[in-house]
């Protein structure tokens, strides 16, 4: 899936990544050389608008097959996809009945709140132990999010609501969607790797995301200048970290003030980032970045931008486009790199190790680890 991308909303469509782009061979990967693939935390599964009342959606994420459904009164639920009776997929033909999801095979009905079976059409009594596993979920900022914890522990923190979105002061202006072939930890670790900003993201976004051409002399007249600092937050928000970013641009060696931008990127758990933009003339807005592991080394990354409704839509579209180009440069690196448990670092890289210590809180002793590959030709 390297480089695969999809754009939706008001951003418009762009062609898929050129399959002819070079892809470097991966170095051999040892199963124990990476952290567990699924950190504990909240993850986006759908936009709220994608689950109207009375509908059922099939989900595949975090190595699980799930079914999401919304009751007629608007309550969303997520349960295991497979019926404990004979294994039918509740999301493949199942329907919403009251506050339950009904199995398409024999009509067993499971309550969304606790997963308990409330009705078996042909049975005189429903066994007390008949139930399907439910997953804690919430709806914030127009998204349905699911709580994952390898130990089955309930949510230990809440997803913050962006007040300007709730008050409709900032309106949706588009989104991008990418699939990244990497461990989830690689993506937020970029915030602490401030040294890569000048080298990878210094060349003008006008030069595109293909790393063979980003340093082309054609676009050398414009450069991005970044100043960044990353720090974890203290208790009770130890599950959060923050990167403060100052962006300026030079054109023919002279500063171009119109592109001065202040960004506060707040990481909330392993899979949510709030990028708040502040511009002296062009107003304020936020990009909501969500990272959801589909498989151990496949991440679904969505960027949704909300901006002041009195600002012309072309402004947030331009910001999202520029951010998308820069993000796709990172994707090329992630898709072809190897996670090193003990990287060779210099003193200026100290924040990377600090970030790894901070991120370790999202793993538990029981966190799923990649299985060792089998010897021989058996799959």
C-alpha positions as CSV (number, residue, x, y, z in Angstrom):
1,X,0.0,0.0,0.0
2,X,3.0,2.3,-0.2
3,X,2.0,5.8,-1.1
4,X,-1.7,4.9,-1.5
5,X,-3.8,7.9,-0.8
6,X,-7.3,9.1,-1.0
7,X,-8.8,12.6,-0.7
8,X,-12.4,13.4,0.2
9,X,-14.6,16.3,1.0
10,X,-13.9,19.7,-0.4
11,X,-10.2,19.3,-1.2
12,X,-10.9,17.6,-4.5
13,X,-9.3,14.6,-6.1
14,X,-5.7,14.1,-7.1
15,X,-4.2,11.2,-9.0
16,X,-2.9,8.2,-7.0
17,X,0.8,8.0,-6.4
18,X,2.8,6.9,-9.4
19,X,3.5,3.1,-9.0
20,X,6.7,3.5,-10.8
21,X,8.3,5.6,-8.0
22,X,11.3,3.8,-6.6
23,X,10.8,1.8,-3.4
24,X,13.9,0.7,-1.5
25,X,14.1,-2.9,-0.3
26,X,13.4,-3.3,3.4
27,X,16.1,-4.5,5.7
28,X,15.3,-7.8,7.4
29,X,13.0,-7.2,10.3
30,X,13.2,-9.2,13.6
31,X,9.9,-9.6,15.3
32,X,11.3,-8.4,18.7
33,X,12.9,-5.3,17.2
34,X,9.6,-3.2,17.3
35,X,7.2,-2.2,20.1
36,X,3.8,-3.9,20.2
37,X,1.7,-2.8,17.1
38,X,-1.4,-1.7,19.0
39,X,-0.9,0.9,21.8
40,X,-3.7,1.5,24.3
41,X,-5.8,4.5,23.6
42,X,-8.6,6.1,21.5
43,X,-8.8,5.6,17.8
44,X,-11.0,7.1,15.1
45,X,-13.1,4.4,13.3
46,X,-15.5,6.5,11.3
47,X,-16.8,10.0,10.8
48,X,-20.1,10.4,12.6
49,X,-21.9,11.2,9.3
50,X,-20.8,7.9,7.9
51,X,-23.1,6.1,10.4
52,X,-26.7,7.4,10.1
53,X,-29.4,6.1,12.4
54,X,-30.5,2.6,11.7
55,X,-27.3,1.6,9.8
56,X,-24.6,-1.0,10.4
57,X,-21.0,-0.7,9.2
58,X,-18.2,-3.3,9.0
59,X,-14.9,-2.3,10.5
60,X,-11.5,-3.9,10.3
61,X,-8.9,-2.3,12.5
62,X,-6.5,-3.1,15.4
63,X,-6.3,-6.7,14.1
64,X,-10.1,-7.0,14.9
65,X,-13.2,-7.4,12.8
66,X,-16.0,-5.2,14.3
67,X,-19.5,-4.0,13.6
68,X,-20.6,-0.4,14.2
69,X,-24.2,0.5,14.4
70,X,-26.4,3.4,15.3
71,X,-29.8,3.0,16.9
72,X,-32.8,5.0,15.8
73,X,-32.4,7.4,18.7
74,X,-28.9,8.2,17.6
75,X,-26.7,6.2,19.9
76,X,-23.6,4.6,18.3
77,X,-22.2,1.2,19.4
78,X,-19.3,-1.0,18.4
79,X,-19.3,-4.8,18.9
80,X,-17.3,-7.8,17.8
81,X,-18.4,-8.6,14.2
82,X,-18.9,-12.4,14.7
83,X,-22.0,-13.8,16.3
84,X,-21.1,-16.2,19.2
85,X,-23.8,-18.6,18.1
86,X,-22.4,-19.9,14.8
87,X,-20.0,-17.1,13.7
88,X,-22.1,-15.1,11.3
89,X,-20.8,-11.6,10.6
90,X,-23.2,-9.2,12.2
91,X,-22.1,-6.4,9.8
92,X,-22.9,-8.5,6.7
93,X,-26.6,-8.3,6.4
94,X,-27.3,-7.5,10.1
95,X,-29.8,-4.8,11.0
96,X,-30.7,-2.5,13.8
97,X,-33.7,-3.5,15.9
98,X,-34.5,-1.1,18.8
99,X,-31.2,-0.8,20.7
100,X,-29.9,-4.1,19.4
101,X,-28.1,-5.4,16.3
102,X,-29.7,-8.5,14.8
103,X,-27.7,-11.4,13.4
104,X,-28.6,-12.1,9.7
105,X,-28.3,-15.9,10.2
106,X,-30.7,-16.8,13.0
107,X,-32.1,-13.5,14.2
108,X,-30.3,-13.4,17.6
109,X,-30.4,-9.8,18.9
110,X,-27.5,-8.2,20.9
111,X,-27.9,-5.0,22.9
112,X,-25.3,-2.4,22.0
113,X,-24.9,-1.1,25.5
114,X,-23.5,-4.3,27.1
115,X,-23.6,-6.9,24.3
116,X,-26.2,-9.1,26.0
117,X,-28.4,-11.2,23.8
118,X,-32.0,-10.1,24.4
119,X,-33.9,-12.3,22.0
120,X,-33.6,-15.6,20.2
121,X,-36.6,-16.1,17.9
122,X,-36.9,-19.8,18.3
123,X,-35.7,-20.3,21.9
124,X,-37.9,-20.2,25.0
125,X,-35.1,-18.7,27.1
126,X,-32.0,-16.6,26.4
127,X,-29.0,-18.0,28.2
128,X,-27.5,-15.4,30.6
129,X,-24.0,-16.0,29.2
130,X,-25.1,-15.3,25.6
131,X,-23.4,-12.0,24.7
132,X,-21.0,-10.4,22.2
133,X,-18.1,-8.2,23.2
134,X,-18.7,-4.5,23.2
135,X,-16.1,-1.8,22.7
136,X,-16.2,1.6,24.6
137,X,-16.8,4.4,22.1
138,X,-17.5,8.1,22.0
139,X,-18.4,10.8,19.5
140,X,-16.3,14.0,19.6
141,X,-15.5,16.6,16.9
142,X,-17.7,14.8,14.4
143,X,-15.9,11.5,14.7
144,X,-16.7,8.1,16.2
145,X,-13.8,6.9,18.3
146,X,-13.1,3.5,19.9
147,X,-11.2,2.7,23.0
148,X,-8.6,-0.1,22.8
149,X,-6.8,-1.6,25.7
150,X,-5.1,-5.0,25.6
151,X,-6.0,-5.7,29.2
152,X,-9.6,-4.8,28.7
153,X,-9.3,-1.8,31.0
154,X,-11.8,0.9,30.4
155,X,-11.0,4.5,29.3
156,X,-8.5,6.3,31.5
157,X,-8.9,9.6,29.8
158,X,-11.4,11.4,27.6
159,X,-11.0,12.8,24.1
160,X,-11.0,16.6,24.3
161,X,-13.6,18.5,22.4
162,X,-12.5,21.4,20.2
163,X,-14.9,24.1,21.4
164,X,-14.8,26.1,18.1
165,X,-16.0,23.0,16.2
166,X,-18.8,22.3,18.7
167,X,-19.9,26.0,18.6
168,X,-19.7,25.9,14.7
169,X,-17.3,28.9,14.8
170,X,-14.9,26.7,12.7
171,X,-16.3,24.8,9.8
172,X,-15.2,21.7,7.9
173,X,-13.1,22.6,4.8
174,X,-11.9,19.2,3.6
175,X,-9.8,16.2,4.5
176,X,-7.1,13.9,3.2
177,X,-6.6,10.2,3.8
178,X,-3.4,8.1,3.6
179,X,-2.3,4.6,4.3
180,X,1.2,4.3,5.7
181,X,3.3,1.1,5.8
182,X,5.0,1.6,9.2
183,X,4.6,1.0,12.9
184,X,2.3,3.6,14.5
185,X,5.0,4.9,16.8
186,X,7.0,6.2,13.8
187,X,4.4,8.8,13.0
188,X,4.1,10.8,16.3
189,X,7.9,10.4,16.9
190,X,8.4,12.9,14.0
191,X,7.3,15.6,16.4
192,X,10.3,15.0,18.6
193,X,12.6,14.6,15.6
194,X,13.1,18.3,15.1
195,X,16.3,17.8,13.1
196,X,14.5,16.4,10.1
197,X,12.4,19.5,9.6
198,X,15.1,21.6,7.9
199,X,16.4,18.8,5.7
200,X,13.2,17.0,4.6
201,X,10.7,19.9,4.9
202,X,12.9,22.9,4.2
203,X,12.5,22.6,0.4
204,X,9.5,24.5,-0.9
205,X,6.2,22.5,-0.9
206,X,6.0,23.6,-4.5
207,X,8.6,21.0,-5.4
208,X,6.1,18.3,-4.4
209,X,6.5,15.1,-2.4
210,X,8.7,13.0,-4.7
211,X,12.0,13.1,-2.8
212,X,13.9,12.7,-6.1
213,X,12.9,16.3,-7.1
214,X,12.3,18.2,-3.8
215,X,15.8,19.7,-4.0
216,X,15.4,20.7,-7.6
217,X,17.1,24.0,-8.5
218,X,13.8,25.0,-10.2
219,X,12.2,25.6,-6.8
220,X,15.3,26.6,-4.9
221,X,14.1,30.3,-4.8
222,X,11.7,29.4,-1.9
223,X,12.5,27.7,1.4
224,X,10.7,26.8,4.6
225,X,12.3,27.7,7.9
226,X,11.1,25.8,11.0
227,X,11.7,26.3,14.8
228,X,10.2,23.6,16.9
229,X,10.2,22.4,20.5
230,X,8.6,19.2,21.8
231,X,7.6,18.5,25.5
232,X,5.4,16.0,27.3
233,X,2.6,17.5,29.4
234,X,2.6,17.0,33.2
235,X,-0.1,15.2,35.2
236,X,-3.1,14.9,35.0
237,X,-2.4,15.1,31.2
238,X,0.6,12.8,31.1
239,X,-1.1,11.1,28.1
240,X,-0.6,14.3,26.1
241,X,2.4,16.0,24.6
242,X,2.9,19.3,22.8
243,X,5.0,20.6,19.9
244,X,5.3,24.3,19.4
245,X,6.2,25.2,15.8
246,X,7.1,28.5,14.2
247,X,7.1,28.6,10.4
248,X,8.5,31.3,8.2
249,X,9.4,31.2,4.5
250,X,12.0,32.9,2.4
251,X,11.6,33.9,-1.3
252,X,14.9,34.6,-3.1
253,X,16.5,34.8,0.3
254,X,14.1,37.3,1.8
255,X,11.5,36.6,4.4
256,X,7.9,36.4,3.1
257,X,5.8,37.5,6.1
258,X,2.5,36.4,4.6
259,X,3.5,32.8,5.2
260,X,4.5,33.2,8.9
261,X,2.5,30.7,10.8
262,X,2.4,29.5,14.4
263,X,1.3,25.9,15.0
264,X,0.6,24.2,18.3
265,X,0.5,20.4,17.8
266,X,-1.1,18.6,20.8
267,X,-0.7,14.8,20.7
268,X,-3.5,13.2,22.7
269,X,-2.7,9.5,23.3
270,X,-1.2,7.4,20.5
271,X,-3.6,8.2,17.7
272,X,-4.9,11.8,18.0
273,X,-3.3,15.1,17.2
274,X,-4.8,18.6,17.3
275,X,-2.8,21.0,15.1
276,X,-3.9,24.6,15.9
277,X,-3.0,27.2,13.3
278,X,-2.7,30.9,14.1
279,X,-2.0,33.4,11.4
280,X,-1.8,37.2,11.9
281,X,-4.0,38.0,8.9
282,X,-5.6,34.7,7.8
283,X,-7.2,33.7,11.0
284,X,-7.3,30.5,13.0
285,X,-8.1,26.8,12.5
286,X,-7.3,23.3,13.3
287,X,-6.2,20.1,11.6
288,X,-7.4,17.0,13.3
289,X,-4.9,14.2,12.6
290,X,-6.0,10.6,13.4
291,X,-3.8,7.6,13.1
292,X,-5.6,4.2,13.3
293,X,-3.7,0.9,13.1
294,X,-5.5,-1.5,10.7
295,X,-2.8,-4.1,10.8
296,X,0.6,-4.2,12.7
297,X,2.4,-2.2,10.0
298,X,-0.5,-0.5,8.2
299,X,-1.8,2.8,9.5
300,X,-4.8,4.8,8.3
301,X,-4.1,8.5,8.7
302,X,-6.8,11.1,8.2
303,X,-6.4,14.9,8.3
304,X,-9.6,17.0,8.7
305,X,-9.3,20.7,8.6
306,X,-11.7,23.1,10.3
307,X,-11.3,26.9,9.9
308,X,-13.0,30.2,10.7
309,X,-16.1,30.3,8.6
310,X,-15.6,34.0,7.8
311,X,-12.2,33.2,6.1
312,X,-12.4,32.3,2.4
313,X,-12.3,28.5,1.8
314,X,-9.2,28.8,-0.4
315,X,-7.1,29.6,2.7
316,X,-7.7,26.4,4.6
317,X,-7.6,24.4,1.3
318,X,-4.1,25.9,0.7
319,X,-3.0,25.0,4.2
320,X,-4.2,21.5,3.9
321,X,-2.6,21.1,0.5
322,X,0.7,22.3,1.7
323,X,0.5,20.1,4.8
324,X,-0.4,17.1,2.6
325,X,2.7,17.6,0.4
326,X,4.9,17.7,3.4
327,X,3.3,14.7,5.0
328,X,3.7,12.6,1.9
329,X,7.4,13.3,2.1
330,X,7.4,11.6,5.5
331,X,5.4,8.7,4.1
332,X,8.2,7.9,1.6
333,X,10.6,7.7,4.5
334,X,8.2,5.7,6.7
335,X,7.3,3.2,4.0
336,X,10.9,2.3,3.4
337,X,12.6,2.6,6.8
338,X,13.2,0.2,9.6
339,X,12.3,0.9,13.2
340,X,15.5,0.7,15.3
341,X,15.1,-0.2,18.9
342,X,18.5,1.3,19.7
343,X,19.2,4.0,17.1
344,X,22.5,5.7,16.8
345,X,21.8,9.2,18.1
346,X,23.8,12.4,18.8
347,X,23.3,14.9,21.6
348,X,20.9,17.0,19.5
349,X,18.6,14.0,19.1
350,X,17.9,13.8,22.9
351,X,14.2,14.5,22.4
352,X,13.7,11.3,20.4
353,X,14.6,9.1,23.3
354,X,12.5,11.4,25.6
355,X,9.5,10.8,23.2
356,X,10.0,7.0,23.3
357,X,10.0,7.0,27.1
358,X,6.8,9.1,27.0
359,X,5.1,6.9,24.4
360,X,5.9,3.7,26.3
361,X,3.0,4.5,28.7
362,X,0.6,3.3,26.0
363,X,2.0,-0.3,26.1
364,X,1.2,-3.0,28.7
365,X,2.9,-6.2,29.6
366,X,0.1,-8.0,27.7
367,X,0.3,-5.9,24.6
368,X,0.2,-8.0,21.5
369,X,3.6,-8.5,19.9
370,X,4.4,-9.6,16.4
371,X,4.7,-13.4,16.1
372,X,8.0,-14.9,14.9
373,X,8.0,-16.0,11.2
374,X,7.8,-19.7,10.5
375,X,10.7,-21.5,9.0
376,X,10.3,-23.2,5.7
377,X,7.7,-22.7,3.0
378,X,4.6,-23.2,5.2
379,X,2.3,-20.1,5.5
